[in-house]
Amino acid sequence: MSSILKSFALLSDANRVRILALLRHEELSVAELQEILALGQSNISAQLSKLKEAGLVTDRRAGKNRLYRLHPPTSKEQETRNHLLALLDAATLEMREAKRDLTALKLIRHKRADTARNYFDALAGKFGKQYIPGRSWKGLGETLFHLIPPVVVADLGAGEGTLSQMLAKHCQKVIAVDNSSKMVAYGTKLAKQHGFANLDYRLGDLEEPPIDAGTVDVAFFSQALHHAQNPANAVAAAHRILKPGGRLVILDLMKHTFEKARALYADVWLGFSEVELHEMLEEAGFEQIEVRVVDRENRSPYFQTVLAVAVKA
C-alpha cells in the first residue's frame, strides 16, 4: 500500500507527470527535456532526482550526455507499476501540455536523425566568403527553380513579388496575394514589364486569400506568416486552396525576443517555435509534416530561419 501511496505523491506534481509521460516513449537528456518542456535545468534535474530515488527512472552515460528512461520494473514491482501507469495516463488526458510535449518529442526525434543538419551548420556563413568563379546564390536559386514542374503556385504575402517573379519563369501559373494595394500595383507593373503573363497579382488577406478552393499545387508563406493576425487561420486557408496532395511551404523566423521587430518590420508575431508550426499544420489537416531550422544569423539579434513543409491529404 505504501508504494501505491508513494505513486500518488509522485504524480501530484504536473512537471513530474510530463517527464514520466515523455520517458515512457523515449530516452532523453536533460537538455532535450528542457527544450520540450520549456523548464529550467535545475527544475528538471530536481524532478529527475526524485523519480530516480523512487526507482522509477534510471540513467546512463552517452558521450557528453546522460540519458534518462523509465526503470524497467521487477516482476514484484510490475503490479504497482501498472497502477502508476494507469494514473499517469489519466493525468495526461487532463493536461493540455501533454499533447504539445508529444509533438515536441517528434521534433527531437527528427533532429537526432537529421545528421545532415550538423554538416550544413558547419558550412553556414562560409558560402560566398571565398571567391569561386561562377558560383553564386542567384545561380543556385535559378538552378533549383528549373526543377519545379509546371504547377500552379500561390505566393501568400508576396510583397513586391521577388519570389513570385522567380517562380513565374518556370511554373504554369503564379498567384501573388498581398494586402497592400501599392504592393499589388507595383508587382503587377513589374510583371507586365518583364512579360510574365502567367503571374497574377491579387489584393487580399492571408487569412482569406482570393483563390478558389482546391486549385493550387503549392502554397508559399515566405517570411509572411508572422504578419498574419491569426496565423492558424492563414494556415487553414492555405489548406483550403490546395489540391489534394498539394504542398504548403512556410519559411519564417524562429521564435525570438527582438521586440523592435514590431516597429521596424511591422511584425505581428515574433516568429514561431517548431512546435507551434507543427501544431498549426496538424490542426489544419496537413500530413507528412517536416519542420526544421535551416539558417542561423551570426550577428545580433541572431535571427533563425525555420522551414516547414506539409502535404494536404
PLY file of the C-alpha trace (Angstrom):
ply
format ascii 1.0
element vertex 313
property float x
property float y
property float z
element edge 312
property int vertex1
property int vertex2
end_header
0.00 0.00 0.00
2.84 2.38 0.81
4.20 2.03 -2.75
0.82 2.97 -4.21
0.57 5.98 -1.92
4.08 6.98 -2.93
2.95 6.77 -6.57
0.08 9.15 -5.84
2.55 11.55 -4.23
4.92 11.43 -7.22
2.11 12.17 -9.65
0.91 15.13 -7.63
3.40 17.35 -9.48
2.48 18.26 -13.07
6.09 18.52 -14.19
6.88 15.03 -12.94
3.84 13.73 -14.80
5.05 15.36 -18.03
8.56 13.96 -17.59
7.34 10.42 -16.89
4.95 10.57 -19.85
7.83 11.52 -22.15
10.23 8.92 -20.77
7.63 6.24 -21.48
8.21 6.98 -25.17
11.87 7.92 -25.42
15.20 8.03 -23.63
16.00 11.74 -23.21
18.72 14.02 -21.93
18.15 16.95 -19.57
18.79 19.37 -22.46
16.16 17.64 -24.59
13.68 17.69 -21.71
14.39 21.41 -21.32
13.62 22.00 -24.99
10.40 20.02 -24.86
9.07 21.21 -21.51
10.39 24.81 -21.59
11.50 24.42 -17.98
14.77 25.32 -16.29
17.57 22.81 -15.94
17.52 22.93 -12.13
13.79 22.20 -12.04
14.10 19.23 -14.38
17.16 17.86 -12.57
15.35 18.11 -9.22
12.34 16.21 -10.55
14.54 13.54 -12.15
16.37 13.12 -8.86
13.09 12.41 -7.05
12.00 9.98 -9.75
15.36 8.17 -9.58
15.11 7.98 -5.80
11.69 6.37 -6.16
13.13 3.80 -8.54
11.03 4.95 -11.49
13.80 6.46 -13.61
17.31 5.33 -14.42
20.07 6.94 -16.46
23.15 6.10 -18.48
26.12 7.97 -19.87
26.13 8.57 -23.66
29.14 10.62 -24.69
28.88 14.01 -23.01
25.21 13.49 -22.18
23.35 11.50 -19.58
20.17 9.89 -20.92
17.14 9.15 -18.72
14.49 6.49 -19.17
11.88 4.62 -17.16
13.44 1.99 -14.94
12.16 -1.46 -16.01
10.21 -2.94 -13.07
10.94 -6.30 -11.48
8.24 -8.95 -11.53
7.30 -8.00 -7.94
7.04 -4.33 -8.89
5.01 -4.88 -12.07
1.56 -4.64 -10.47
2.42 -1.39 -8.68
3.95 -0.05 -11.90
0.76 -0.88 -13.79
-1.23 1.15 -11.24
1.15 4.08 -11.64
1.00 3.99 -15.45
-2.79 3.91 -15.33
-2.72 7.00 -13.11
-0.20 8.59 -15.46
-2.48 8.00 -18.46
-5.42 9.53 -16.62
-3.37 12.54 -15.58
-2.01 13.25 -19.08
-5.51 13.14 -20.55
-6.34 16.17 -18.41
-3.20 18.10 -19.33
-3.19 20.26 -22.44
0.60 20.42 -22.25
0.92 16.65 -22.69
-0.18 16.73 -26.33
2.23 19.56 -27.08
5.01 17.63 -25.32
4.49 14.67 -27.68
4.63 16.98 -30.70
7.88 18.45 -29.39
9.17 14.90 -28.85
8.59 14.17 -32.56
10.78 17.14 -33.41
13.51 15.94 -31.05
13.50 12.58 -32.79
13.69 14.32 -36.15
16.66 16.41 -35.02
18.51 13.32 -33.85
18.03 11.66 -37.22
18.94 14.73 -39.22
22.71 14.29 -39.30
22.90 16.43 -42.41
21.84 19.41 -40.29
25.15 19.32 -38.41
27.06 19.18 -41.67
25.31 22.22 -43.13
25.58 24.10 -39.84
29.34 23.72 -40.14
29.19 25.26 -43.62
26.86 28.10 -42.61
28.35 31.52 -43.21
31.20 30.22 -45.35
29.45 30.26 -48.70
30.33 33.35 -50.67
33.24 34.44 -48.48
35.73 32.82 -50.81
35.51 33.81 -54.45
34.90 30.95 -56.86
34.10 31.96 -60.47
30.52 31.21 -61.46
29.28 30.23 -58.02
26.52 32.44 -56.55
23.27 32.20 -54.61
21.41 33.52 -57.69
22.90 30.80 -59.85
22.00 28.10 -57.36
18.49 29.53 -56.97
17.86 29.58 -60.70
19.14 26.02 -60.97
16.75 24.80 -58.29
13.78 26.65 -59.79
14.33 24.72 -63.03
13.47 21.56 -61.10
9.95 22.84 -60.41
7.33 21.10 -62.58
4.65 23.19 -64.39
2.39 23.70 -61.38
0.04 26.37 -60.04
1.63 28.26 -57.13
0.19 30.70 -54.58
2.66 33.17 -53.08
0.78 34.31 -49.98
2.01 37.62 -48.60
4.03 38.21 -51.76
5.07 41.83 -51.15
6.78 43.22 -54.25
6.85 39.70 -55.63
10.53 38.81 -55.96
9.79 35.14 -55.25
6.67 35.24 -57.45
8.65 36.51 -60.44
11.34 33.86 -59.99
8.65 31.17 -59.80
6.78 32.57 -62.81
9.75 31.77 -65.05
9.14 28.07 -64.54
5.61 27.48 -63.20
2.35 27.15 -65.09
0.80 29.98 -63.10
1.66 32.04 -60.03
-0.96 33.83 -57.94
0.65 36.51 -55.78
-1.52 37.72 -52.89
-0.82 40.76 -50.73
-2.97 43.05 -48.56
-1.17 46.21 -49.70
-2.75 47.81 -52.77
0.52 49.63 -53.50
2.49 46.36 -53.38
-0.04 44.70 -55.71
0.08 47.67 -58.12
3.89 47.68 -58.11
4.09 43.91 -58.60
1.56 43.99 -61.43
3.59 46.71 -63.13
6.79 44.66 -62.84
5.05 41.54 -64.16
3.94 43.43 -67.28
7.37 44.95 -67.78
9.02 41.54 -67.62
6.38 39.84 -69.76
5.02 37.45 -67.11
1.55 36.68 -68.49
1.25 33.79 -66.02
1.78 36.00 -62.94
-1.49 37.18 -61.39
-1.34 39.72 -58.54
-4.39 39.86 -56.31
-5.31 42.11 -53.39
-6.32 40.03 -50.39
-5.72 38.90 -46.84
-3.58 35.94 -45.78
-6.49 34.52 -43.83
-8.92 34.81 -46.76
-6.87 34.68 -49.97
-8.95 35.38 -53.10
-8.25 31.95 -54.59
-10.77 29.20 -55.32
-10.67 26.10 -53.15
-8.66 23.15 -54.43
-6.96 24.98 -57.30
-3.33 25.33 -56.17
-0.49 22.78 -56.25
1.94 24.63 -53.98
1.34 27.45 -51.49
4.14 29.59 -50.04
4.38 31.75 -46.94
7.81 33.31 -47.39
8.50 35.46 -44.30
4.81 36.37 -44.35
3.08 34.27 -41.71
4.35 36.43 -38.83
2.38 39.33 -40.36
-0.95 37.46 -40.08
-3.32 38.49 -37.29
-4.25 34.84 -36.79
-1.55 32.56 -38.27
-3.60 29.39 -37.65
-6.40 30.81 -39.79
-3.91 31.64 -42.56
-2.56 28.07 -42.50
-6.13 26.70 -42.62
-6.88 28.97 -45.59
-3.80 27.65 -47.39
-5.10 24.12 -46.79
-8.42 25.13 -48.37
-6.93 26.45 -51.63
-4.57 23.49 -52.13
-5.45 20.49 -54.27
-5.31 17.06 -52.60
-1.64 16.15 -52.50
-0.67 19.82 -52.69
2.18 21.17 -50.58
2.45 24.08 -48.20
5.88 25.63 -47.65
6.45 28.05 -44.77
9.68 29.99 -44.43
9.64 32.21 -41.35
11.56 33.39 -38.32
12.16 31.10 -35.40
10.55 32.45 -32.22
12.67 35.31 -30.85
12.58 38.19 -28.36
13.61 41.10 -30.58
10.64 43.36 -29.74
11.86 46.14 -32.05
10.82 43.95 -34.98
7.22 45.03 -34.37
8.08 48.65 -35.12
10.89 48.09 -37.63
9.20 45.48 -39.80
5.51 45.66 -38.76
5.76 42.12 -37.41
2.64 40.98 -35.58
4.28 37.82 -34.21
7.88 37.42 -33.07
8.38 34.28 -35.09
7.20 30.76 -34.28
8.66 27.77 -32.49
8.96 24.48 -34.33
6.26 23.03 -32.10
3.85 25.90 -32.82
4.25 25.48 -36.58
3.85 21.71 -36.31
0.66 22.12 -34.28
-0.83 24.68 -36.69
-0.19 22.40 -39.65
-1.54 19.35 -37.85
-4.71 21.14 -36.72
-5.31 22.42 -40.26
-5.33 18.83 -41.53
-1.87 18.58 -43.09
0.18 15.40 -43.10
3.84 14.46 -43.74
4.87 17.48 -41.67
8.54 18.43 -41.51
9.81 21.40 -39.51
13.45 22.38 -39.09
15.77 25.34 -38.55
17.63 26.00 -41.82
19.68 29.11 -41.06
21.18 30.98 -38.11
22.48 34.52 -38.33
25.78 35.21 -36.60
25.01 38.84 -35.72
22.63 40.29 -33.16
19.69 39.75 -32.82
20.74 36.30 -34.13
17.57 35.54 -36.08
17.00 31.92 -37.04
15.02 30.82 -40.07
12.64 27.90 -39.76
11.29 25.88 -42.69
8.05 23.91 -42.52
6.74 21.68 -45.30
3.48 19.72 -45.24
1.12 17.89 -47.59
-2.66 18.11 -47.93
-4.08 14.59 -47.78
0 1
1 2
2 3
3 4
4 5
5 6
6 7
7 8
8 9
9 10
10 11
11 12
12 13
13 14
14 15
15 16
16 17
17 18
18 19
19 20
20 21
21 22
22 23
23 24
24 25
25 26
26 27
27 28
28 29
29 30
30 31
31 32
32 33
33 34
34 35
35 36
36 37
37 38
38 39
39 40
40 41
41 42
42 43
43 44
44 45
45 46
46 47
47 48
48 49
49 50
50 51
51 52
52 53
53 54
54 55
55 56
56 57
57 58
58 59
59 60
60 61
61 62
62 63
63 64
64 65
65 66
66 67
67 68
68 69
69 70
70 71
71 72
72 73
73 74
74 75
75 76
76 77
77 78
78 79
79 80
80 81
81 82
82 83
83 84
84 85
85 86
86 87
87 88
88 89
89 90
90 91
91 92
92 93
93 94
94 95
95 96
96 97
97 98
98 99
99 100
100 101
101 102
102 103
103 104
104 105
105 106
106 107
107 108
108 109
109 110
110 111
111 112
112 113
113 114
114 115
115 116
116 117
117 118
118 119
119 120
120 121
121 122
122 123
123 124
124 125
125 126
126 127
127 128
128 129
129 130
130 131
131 132
132 133
133 134
134 135
135 136
136 137
137 138
138 139
139 140
140 141
141 142
142 143
143 144
144 145
145 146
146 147
147 148
148 149
149 150
150 151
151 152
152 153
153 154
154 155
155 156
156 157
157 158
158 159
159 160
160 161
161 162
162 163
163 164
164 165
165 166
166 167
167 168
168 169
169 170
170 171
171 172
172 173
173 174
174 175
175 176
176 177
177 178
178 179
179 180
180 181
181 182
182 183
183 184
184 185
185 186
186 187
187 188
188 189
189 190
190 191
191 192
192 193
193 194
194 195
195 196
196 197
197 198
198 199
199 200
200 201
201 202
202 203
203 204
204 205
205 206
206 207
207 208
208 209
209 210
210 211
211 212
212 213
213 214
214 215
215 216
216 217
217 218
218 219
219 220
220 221
221 222
222 223
223 224
224 225
225 226
226 227
227 228
228 229
229 230
230 231
231 232
232 233
233 234
234 235
235 236
236 237
237 238
238 239
239 240
240 241
241 242
242 243
243 244
244 245
245 246
246 247
247 248
248 249
249 250
250 251
251 252
252 253
253 254
254 255
255 256
256 257
257 258
258 259
259 260
260 261
261 262
262 263
263 264
264 265
265 266
266 267
267 268
268 269
269 270
270 271
271 272
272 273
273 274
274 275
275 276
276 277
277 278
278 279
279 280
280 281
281 282
282 283
283 284
284 285
285 286
286 287
287 288
288 289
289 290
290 291
291 292
292 293
293 294
294 295
295 296
296 297
297 298
298 299
299 300
300 301
301 302
302 303
303 304
304 305
305 306
306 307
307 308
308 309
309 310
310 311
311 312
